[in-house]
Amino acid sequence: MTPNGFAHFADALVFVHGHKALAEAARHAELCERAGDMETAARWRRTMAHVKTVSAGTKQKHDLAA
């Protein structure tokens, strides 16, 4: 997946799961690791990094609106 693809996926994950998006991505990464699929687990970990960025930007927008 391209870096832009991870960003779009992270946006969607935050849209669907809200503040629980990071935990959801971590859960999927752990499940993949347990199944031995380290490549997909690494993708989920990378998605987690993008979710943190998206979540920080969302929080910053809310702070500015207040």
Buried (B, 14 or more C-beta within 10 A) or exposed (E): EEEEEBBBBBBEBBEEBEEEBBEBBBEBBEEBBEEEBEEBBEBBBBBBEBBBBBBEEBEEEEEEEE
